[in-house]
Every structure is written in C-alpha cells, then in structure tokens.
Amino acid sequence: MRSIRRQFLSAVLGSFVLAALILGLAGPASAHDAAESSSPAQGATVATPPETVSVTFNNNPLGIGSQFSVKDAAGAEWADGGVEIVDNVASQKLKAGAPAGAYTVSWRVVSSDSHPIEGTFGFTATAAAAGAAPGAGSTSGPAVPGMASAQPGITANPLPAQDASQPFPWSLVIFAAVAVGLLAAIGILAKRRLAAGGDEEDSP
C-alpha cells in the first residue's frame, strides 16, 4: 500500500515539474524582439543631421521587409536607399544636404521570430548638413513619442519597441491544457492502482 502511495506522489510531483518546464520554455518563445537603443536617441539634439540613423535590437532582425522613413519638420523624406542590417543593428542612410530642424524617424523590421515590429523616435539638428540650401529647415518641431533617453545620442534604458503584431499566446494555452490533462490522467490511474491494491490486501 505504501509503495502505491509513493508512486502516486512521485507521479504527481513529476507532472508538476514537467508542466513548469513546459510553461517556462513557452514563455520566452512567445516574446518578440525589442529595440534597445537608437542613434540619435529620442529627443537628442545634434550639431547637424547625421549621415545615418540606426536602431539596435536585443536580437538579430531578419533582412526582409525592413523600412525606415526619415522626415523633416516640413514632411520631406530624407531616407536614401534601403535599410542595412548588420547583426542586431538596422541602419538607414540619409540624403546629403539635410536642413536644420526637427526630424521624425519611423522604422519597421521583421524580428527574429518572424513578427513585424515598429517604432518611432525624433531628434533635432541645430545646423544644416553640408550642401544644404541656405535657410532650409526649421529649428523647432513637434515632440515625437518613442524610445526615451536622458543623453543625446544614447538611449538610457532599453525599452520595448511598439509591436505591430501581438498575437494571443495560444501556445501557452495548449501547453497548460496538455499539462492539466496529463495530471488528470495520472490521478485516475493512481486511484485505480490504489483501489486495486486495497482489493488485493482485503483478499485472503
């Protein structure tokens, strides 16, 4: 009788450990990649418009479907060419002659788990880049929500990017259902073993 109870307790404990491991592995798998920093940082003030802008991620994004838009206060587009991805950094070149003023950078990439993520950040250039038309641009512009920063050019704290796709974590539900079903099946089998053991002890 004691051996049957020990088997039952061992089976229940093993099921809980298995369920915890399954849920623990499913949790990280359902999380999407996130942006860790941008260059220039959100709200940064730079001397002149940079030659490139970039976003650094916590994982390497895929090299498909990447888009950057770099617009000045007047709405003119200054992104030049395609997005370049090297490891976990996505970069976008700017056209020469960008004016002084506020800029809005909107980006969109496909994360390592094949889900698109996107976000925005803004910066201000106090002077025009070399080759800009005299008097072009503006030194003021609307604030742009995005990745916060306390220092120009560097994002102080990693913040998750705005996720364009937040699917319901069905994998967690499936794993939980499997774990519950496994526990129920083990409980039924254990009860049957206990009942069978009791019958054997009662029999002469």
Buried (B, 14 or more C-beta within 10 A) or exposed (E): EEEBEEBBEEBBEEBEEBBEEBBEEBEEEEEBBBBBBBBBBBBBEBEBBBEEBBBBBBBBBBBEEBBBBBBBBEEEEBBBEEBBBEEBBBBBBBBEBBBBBBBBBBBBBBBBEEBBBBBBBBBBBEBBBEEBEEEBBBBEBEEBEBBEBEEBBEBEEEBBBBBBEEEEBEBBEEBBEEBEEBBEEBBEEBEEBBEEBEEEEEEE
